């Protein structure tokens, strides 16, 4: 007999298979709380440290704009255990909202179970033979965990670790839901769809990749994005990027004070101190490549830095292994308009809200985060070995909808980058791209739609 006060989630291997599920779990917990009821939420992930750290650090906030802590965003434990030390030269926000644990926060997930996980490869590899045993061990581990917990349902966010729990849940008669964030379904989703009662999709067009028998189980919900992106404040991002320079220049007495300090005839130096964004001269370009950065994007930025800074204020997340400073010999435009960061932590949603254009890869979650903020995108999808081409499919969908410009790996060049970004220098063009983003994301938040379905079908007599 299932336990009505327990629900289970599974997914892992990358943050993309965890964070959206945590957003759903968070809202589901709040729905129970609104009724004065409690619920136990458990998560089945891989044995690797990353899954456990992300899940255990996830906090649910009451009365706060952010649902996730700074430590969770960076992969740090509340106990102080770190994945890596922050660079000592990293820029700090002059004004930060509190995202840490406190009276208004609680853990989203009540228990984390690590299970063995093997990768499902579509090509020959000796590792396939080893991973068959890992998958088998994972199945038995998941079976006994679910047998013990007896959840009302299992929600899968994908990744290879999710396959054994979905199979085990099906055998135990536990209802299974699975969500696919990419435009084209991955192998794990295709396998899980056989066990699922319902399959949530991010795109209507993705339905064509499923069999005729699976069509009745498909529900288009969109891709769940963390609530903090909907509540993002560009002013927080503005102060984070420009820091004390912004506060000084907004002071009523700043100009007079600096003229007195420098002397008459030297006040022209003030113009070089003023960030371009304060003068509304240039749009803000946010460049991201994930926590480790993207070599191709970083190289293109380096090759075109002078041109970029002449036309944009450039905020560049370089990746923790690629942090770079600004050369003493750099031009005035670069010194004035280039803002590199190894990694942007809890301020990222707010920096995203400040940006006018995003230059990035096309992972499912990052492009949806940009889309909910209605940001025009220039996308350089990850291609080649180690990828099934999902980023290409994601990027081309957004391009067809008029929300992004895509530069493929074979075509990536300085001229292509300049041509793409030159189009987006025009405000009316950016507005057209922003409108296209809004059409894709729609008016209903995907996380609310998914949590609503889960709650209605399992705890509210099937009513939505």
Secondary structure, DSSP 8 states (H G I E B T S, - for coil): --BTTEEEEE--SSGGGTHHHHHHHHHHHHHHHHTT---EEEEEEESSHHHHHHHHH-EEESS-S-SS-HHHHHT--TTS--SS---TT----SS----SSSTTEEES-SEEEEE------SS--THHHHHHHHHHHHHHHHHHHHHHH-BSEEEE--STHHHHHHHHHHHTT-EEEEEE-SSS--HHHHHHTTT-SEEEES-GGGGGGS-GGGGGGEEE------HHHHT--HHHHHHHHHHHHHHHHTSTTHHHHHHHHH-TT-GGGHHHHS-GGGGT-SEEEEE---TT--HHHHHHHHHTHHHHHHHEEEEEE--TT------TT--HHHHHHEEEES---TTHHHHHHH-SEEEE---HHHHHHHHHTT-EEEE----STT--SHHHHHHHHHHHTTSEEE--GGG--HHHHHHHHHHTTSHHHHHHHHHHHHHHH-SS-HHHHHHHHHHHHHHSTT--
